[in-house]
Amino acid sequence: MTGRVAIVTGAGSGIGRAVTLALAGKGYRLVLAGRRAEALHETAAMAGDAAMPPLCVATDVSDAASVEALFTAAVAQFGRVDLLFNNAGINGGRFGIEDMPVERFTEVVAINLTGAFLCLQAAFRVMKDQQPRGGRIINNGSISAYSPRPDTVAYCASKHGVLGLTKSASLEGRKYDIAVGQIDIGNAASVFSDHFARGVPQADGRLMPEPVMDASLVGESVIYMDSMPLEANVQFLTVMPSKMPFIGRG
């Protein structure tokens, strides 16, 4: 995998940073995208490759021109794109449906779903025309793409949309040798995960602490998915703490 070119969106923190570090450890040439340039450079410094430092591109994934600039910069720097980890997203906070601000709902969908589409679309345009042709796209879905938590209608709806995006792109990518899969992540340690230990709302209204796994395991999972030749695809992969109450939720 040494020398493969990977774009990671949402690379400034959390899952994106963990996946970046895992890819760096395998010798990928990296393009890091996110809204905060300072955070991207922090991730790049942690990746620690003085010979081939990551390219950091401040990017708003919900803006088509910004996404186009990201992929243009990646190709200009490295000549191609072999892997897109389509990860950027926000959770949008907790609101009952009747109290959800329309503006917040729209923001979550714009970043989590429209942003994922724009990045996937740009990757298709590059991958189908490069030589050797093709590449791999891994969308960051969520367990919420299958089973929601209470008071997360915007996040849940957006991730169900990502699931449909993955299926459509997997089908349409076949003719271009583009393999599209999805990783669905349970409770992984990040800046957003402190509340898991304090208690997470359950379907019956209780607050219950839930176990958390190290985010580095997500990085290992992404590397596994990308280790396949393009004629094979890990279509869906769920990685979560073994004792997380997802199976049987509700």
Secondary structure, DSSP 8 states (H G I E B T S, - for coil): -TT-EEEEETTTSHHHHHHHHHHHHTT-EEEEEES-HHHHHHHHHHH--SSS--EEEE--TT-HHHHHHHHHHHHHHHS---EEEE--------B-GGG--HHHHHHHHIIIIIHHHHHHHHHHHHHTTSSS--EEEEEE--GGGTS--TTBHHHHHHHHHHHHHHHHHHHHHGGGTEEEEEEEE-SB-STT-HHHHH-EE-TTS-EE----B-THHHHHHHHHHHTS-TT----EEEE--TT-TTTT--
